[in-house]
Amino acid sequence: MRNDFDLIVHEICDKEIKIYPVADVHFGALEHDTHAWTKFCAKVASEPNSYIILAGDLINNNTRSSVGSPWDDRVRPREQKRMMVEFLEPLKDKILCCVSGNHERRSLKDADDDPTYDIMTKLDLEDIYRQNAAFMKIRLGARTGNGGVRYDTSFKFAVTHGSGGGMTGAAVNRNERWGNVIDGVDCVIAGHTHKGAITRPSKIVIDDVNDLVSLKDYVVLSCVSWQAFGAYPLQQMMSPTTISRPQSIRLISRPKEIELVW
């Protein structure tokens, strides 16, 4: 298993690509939107120049020690893991990185078994798996010249499953605070709260070479979930949220731009 701080680097020749951040699928849960998830996987598989980032809680993985009961899952955890591999197999060349979520960490705590790592290993993608957070650079827009292949630009991502709860504003503030400690990041992606959101905060940058002070924007994206409202969230009087409508990120190499659609 690779260290969280081992940078994941992708070199993509295309001038533009689309990325779907995916978290909180909770496959196997009674409330999982299986129809929408199946349709989404087929859509991504058929789209050229589209990729996905996996940000944890791919399976529901209820265990004896978890808040949720194993009786609340449609299929047992080992079947959830096997079936998630089947969903992702046609997309394996489109997966950019993957991190675990708190639902997978239940097994990690109980038995030193990480279902997400097992899924990625089965897909032969363990090199782009990180347990806690993934730091990734995408070089985009290849050009060939006398010096060989050069890329127009690069985009830096920080991906984590996320933590905490509360209202949407609390989740946004927490994710932005994390982005503020990562120098050079272009996009922060987190899940966990099931509260989809997109913000564009800025950092003050002091350019020591050119003696300039400027502002640098970056994107903070909180992923939606694929689990309908009910069960534990209803029991705890939480607010319903939008489900099964993932945001998409469009990276453009020249001029460098991040466009978001939701």
N, C-alpha and C positions, 0 to 999 in steps of 0.2 A: 504494500500500500504506500503510495507516494505521500510526501510531506505536504501539508497545506500550503506552504510557502514556495513550493516548486511551481514556477510560472508555466501555465499552459499557453502554447503559442500555435496559432493557426495562420497559414498563408493561403489566401484565397485570391485567385486571379480576377474574379469578376469585379466590376466597378460598383455594383450595388448588390446587396443581399438583404433578405428579410429574416429576422430572428423572432421566434416565439418563446418567451419565458414561461415555463410550466412548473407549477408547484401545487402541493395539496390536492393531488389527484384522488387519494384515499380509495384506490381500487380495492374492492372487496367489501366496503362498508355498505350497509343497507341503503344509505342515502346517496351513494355514488351515482353520478349521471352517466351510466354506461353507454347510452345511445349517443350522447354528445361527444364523449371521449373517443368512441370508435370512429365516429364521423370525422373528428379532428385529426386523428392519426392517418386516416385515408387521405385527407386533404393535404397534409404536410408531405406525405409520400409522393403525391402527384404534382406538387409545386416545384418548379425549377428555382434554384438559387434561394431556397428557404432552409432554415436550420432551427434547432431547438436547444434551449438550455434547461436542464432539469435541476430544480431547486428544492428537492426533498418531499417527503411524505407521498411517495409514489404509490405505496400500498398502505392499507389501514393498519394491519398488523396488531390487532388487539391481542393482548396476552393476559395471563392470570393476574399480573401485578399492575396492569394499566388501569387508567380511569374507565375506559370503555371495556365492555365485556366481550369475550370471544364469541359469545352467543349472538352478538350484534353484527357479526360479519356474515356476508353471503357465502364465502368460501374460507377454508382454513388458510392461515398465513403462508404455508408452503405452496399452496395452489395460487395464491395471490402473486407470489414471486414468479412462479413459472409462467402464469398468464401475462404478467407485465413484460416478461422477456418476449413473448409472442407478439405483443403489441409493438414493442420497440424494435424488433428485428428488422422490419422493412425500413426503419428510420436510422439505423445505426451509423450510416455515413453522414447523417445530418446532425448528430448530437455533438455539441461543442464542448460541454462540460457537465458534470453532475456532482451534486452534494447530497448528503443524507439529511433527513429531517428527524424531528423528535419521535415520530411514530416508528421509524426504523431503529432509533436508538434504544427503544424498549428492549429489543432482543440483544443489542450490544451490551446493555447493562446487566441483563439477566443471564446471558450465556456467551458473551463475547462473540456474537454473530451479527454481522451487519448485512441485512437483506439487500440494501442498495449496492454494496460492494459485490455481493453475489450476482446481482442482476448485470452489473457492468462487466464483471469477469466473464459471465456467460456470453455476453455480446463482444467479448475481446476488446473492451474499451476501458480496462482498469487504469490505463495511463492518464485518462482525463477525469478520473474520479478523485474527489477530495472529501474527507470525512466531515470537516467543520466549515470550511470556506474555500472557494476557488478563486484564484487570481489569474486572469486570462488576457492575452493580447491577440488581437486579430489584425494581421497585415492585409490590406485590401487594395485591389487595383494594380495588377502586375504590369510592368512595362519592361521591354527588352531593349538594351542599348549596348554600347561598347563595354560597359562595365558589368554586363550580365543582367540578371533580373533585378529590378527595383520595384518597390511598392509605393503607391501614391501617398498612403498614410496608414496610421494604425489606430486602433481603438482599444482602450483598456477597460476591462470589466472586473468588478468584484461581486461574487455571488455567494450568498449564504441562505440557509433556510429561514433564519430570523428567530425572534423570541418575543416573549411578552404578549400582552393582550391590550384591552382597553378600546377606546373609540378610534376611528380612522386617523384623527389628528395625532394621537399618541403614537400610532404605528409609523406614520410619516416622519414625525420628529425623531423617533428612535433610529430609523433608517438613514435619515439625513445626518444625524450626529455621527453614525458609523462612517458614512461617506466622507465626512469632514476630516477624518484621521488618515485617509488614504490619499497620499499625494499622487497627482497625475491621473486619477480615475476619471473615466468618461461616463460610466454607467454603473450604478449599484442596483442589484436585483435581490429581492428578498421575498419570502412567502410567510407562512405560518399563521398570520392573523386572519386570513381569508378575506381581507379588506383590500380590494383592488384600488390602486391609486397611482398617479404619475405626477411627479413634481420636477422642476428644473431649478435647483438652488445654484448659487455661484460661490466661488472662492476668490479671495483676494490673493493675487500672485505677484511676488516681487521678482522681477527679471534682473538677476545680478549681472548678466552679460551686457544687456542693452540699457541698464539703469532705468527700467520702466516699472510702473505699478499698474496692473490691469486686473480685470475680472475674467474668470474662467468658469463657464457654465458646465454643469454635469447633470445627468439624468438619474433620478431615483424612482425605481419601479417596484411597486408592491403587487405581487401576483394574485389573481383571483383563484378560487378553489373550484373543484369539480364535484362538490358534495352539497346536496340540497339541504335546506334548513330543517332542523329537527333534532331529535335525540338530545345529546349533551348540550349543544348551544341553546336549544329551547328550554331544557331543564335549568340552565344557568341564566336564563333571561337575557341572552345576548341578542344583538340586532341582526336581522337577516341581511345578507349581502348578495351582490351579483355573482352568479356562478356560470361556469362553462363558456365564458366569453373572454378568452385570453387576449391580452394586448399584443401588439407586434411592434418590433423595432426595425426600422429601415436604416441601414448604414450606407452612406454615399461617400465614395472615395474623393472625388474632386468636384467642387470644393468639399472639404470634410464636413459632414453633417449627420446628425442623428435625428430622424423623424419618427414620431410615435403615433400609432393609430390604435384607437379603442372604440 
